[in-house]
């Protein structure tokens, strides 16, 4: 194996290429965005991901990692080519494969020998076959005949811990019908294979299904505990104790049982919709997944309504908001609960002082429609000065250890809305706060 190419330097592609180069492989990352590539060559990382910067710098220094806009040069010089471009949602919720098709056809135009083409993007079941068809079509136009194999190798990276997830995966899924391609992929992931990481070897369609089924199940688990939390509030139960006891059951496990204002980000919202739409096309109803999508959107509104019920008329009120990203350790605000909540309150006449450690650049365009109602602050305490209530939307670690005496002094009224349950109700009430968590 000479070199690997990764087409797409977004979240998945950049983490993939950087970590593979850290495994000692020579990697070319390709993107048509010239400004992004120029920035990467200067060491400018376009995404917020802890631990990624030093990996990029180290491997660029040792010349194992390079960035280019020249796809032809990458295809001609590499044996393995990963497709890691976006699959944004179409109007009907299905995954838009425009970028995947474009890359597949471009690979075929420049193919000069046997290649392994690896789908790393999250794609609907059957995309592997389509990639083969697109490549064969383009080879036919060239009058060329080269051997190639297509592999499905889904990613399971969590934003904020992607480097750890890549280097310490629960499993590596390789979908292919070719023994030759399978052996190539084992060489790509040799470091993980030697560390006895579980490998799931299956066909392409099954690998594609594993990705969607995994994300849909986790989204359902999050939504389930959110709805249990809503019921807990009505009957006087504590969802944190419920979740802890449930998680002790080995059949259930403790992960993803943390109630909040709904999930967001680049995966769960997009993938659940795409999974449900794909099933409909095959005449199958994924009713649990469809209900999860609806319940999650409802949960964001319920969180906003909870606050409004307590505060009453929001016209003229100022809220201190901590956290805008959909989760900590990322700047990603795609479908973040903060967008729904702030827009709801802005319509009711509220204004906001907000702070997030990483998401300001994202927020300034995603919340552009209500920018006249937002003051962006430099730290947690600046948001609280003169505000009528504090709302924690994202559970960044630095929000877990607030100086509560100072918080109480800065707020006009001691209203404390903890949408992530990072404080304990009893403790907060003993300090004189009017505390409202989720499911408590």
Buried (B, 14 or more C-beta within 10 A) or exposed (E): EEBBBBBBBBBBBBBBBBBBBBBEBBBBBBBBBEEBBEBBEEEEBBBBBBBBBEBBBBBBEEEBBBBBBEBBBBBBBBBBBBBBBBBEBBEEBBBBBEBBBBBBBBBBBBBEEEBBBBBBBBBBBBBBEBBBEBBEEBBEEEEEEEEBBBBBBBBBBBBBBBBEBBBEBEEBBBBBBBEEBBEBBBEBBBBBBEEEBEBEBBEBBBBBBBBBBBBBBBBBBBBBBBBBBBEBBEEEBBBBEBBEEBBEEEEBEEEBBBBBBBBBBBBBBBBBBBBBBBBBEEEEEBEBBBBBBEBBBBBBBBBBEBBBEEBEEBEEBBBBBBBBBBBBBBBBBBBBBBBBBBBBBBEBEBBBBBBBBBBBEBBEEBBEEBEEBBEBBEEBBBBBBEBBBBBBBBBBEEBEEBEBEEBBEBBBBBBBBBBBBBBBBEEBEEBEBBBBBBBB
